[in-house]
Amino acid sequence: MSYVFYNPNPGKKYVGDCVIRAITKTQNISWEQAFVEIITEAFRLYDMPSSNYVWGSYLRSKGYKRNNLPDACPDCYTVDDFCMDHPTGEFIVATGTHVAAIS
């Protein structure tokens, strides 16, 4: 697995819409559709679209399962480790500061 740059944002912006871009990749939908779906979920939950609660709820509604790293060593497991442990499939990974699609 190797890194491939992907930015479906129509304005080619790349700050603040990590969740939207990750959803476009794993759901195979346009940036606009992902944005509207997340905004709708945010409105329904009375929270901001970037909130973990909002995008987590959205992903659960699409059949995604959430897995967390154990608290014992949250900094010693890297995205590279995750890719090695999961060589196939599509995943949305949140690192605490960013959200990315991995496929």
N, C-alpha and C positions, 0 to 999 in steps of 0.2 A: 504494500500500500504506500502510495506517495502523495505528497501535497499537490493539489491542483487548485489554483486560484479560481474563485467563483464569486461573482458579484452581479446578481440579477436586478439590483436597484436601478430603476430607469434613469435616475439622476447621477448614477455612478458614485453615490455617496457610500461611505462605509463606516459611519459612526452612529451608534444608537439604534440600529435596526438588525442586530445580530440574530435575534429570534426570528424575525421575518425572513431573513435570508436563509437561515437553517431550515425553516419550514418549507420554503419554496423548493429546496433541494430534495427533502425527504418525501414531500407530498406531491412533487411534480406539478406545482401550480405556479401561477404568475406571482410576482411581488405584490401587485395590486390586490389579487384575491387573498393572499396570505394576510396582508395588512388589514383588509376589511374584516376578515374572520377574527383576527386577534383583537381589533378595535371593538367588534361586536361582543366578544367574550369579556373584554375589559368593561364595557358599558354594563353588561349583565351583572358583573361582579362588583361594580362600583370601585374599580381599582385601575391603576395605570397599566398600559399594555406591556410594559417591560417587567412588571412584577412577576416573580417566580410563580406566585399563586395563579395569575392569569394564564400565562403560557403553559403552566403545568396542567391546569384544568382543561385547556384547549387540547393539549396532546393526549390526555387521558380519554377525552371524548373521541379521539381518532384511534384509540386502541393501544397507545403507547403505554409501556410499563416503566415505572421509575425505580432506579436502583441508586443507592448512595454508597459512597465509600465509608468504611468504618472509621470512627474517630481516632482509632489507635495510631494511624499514620496517614492523615489526609494529604500531606505534602510529599510523601515518598512514592506515590503512584502517579505516573505521568500520562499524558495523552498518548505518547509513544507506547507506553506499557499497555494502555487500553487497546490500541490498534493491534499490538502483538497478540493480546488475549482474544481479540475478536477480529480475525482476519477477513471475514466476509459479513455482509449485511449493511444496513444503513442505520445510523444512530445519531441522536442529537445529544451532544455532550456540553454540559455547563461547567466551566472551570472556576466559577466564583466571580469572575470579572467579564467573561465572554461566553457566548453560546455558539457552537459550531456544529455543522452537519458533517458526519464522517460516513463515507461509503466506500 
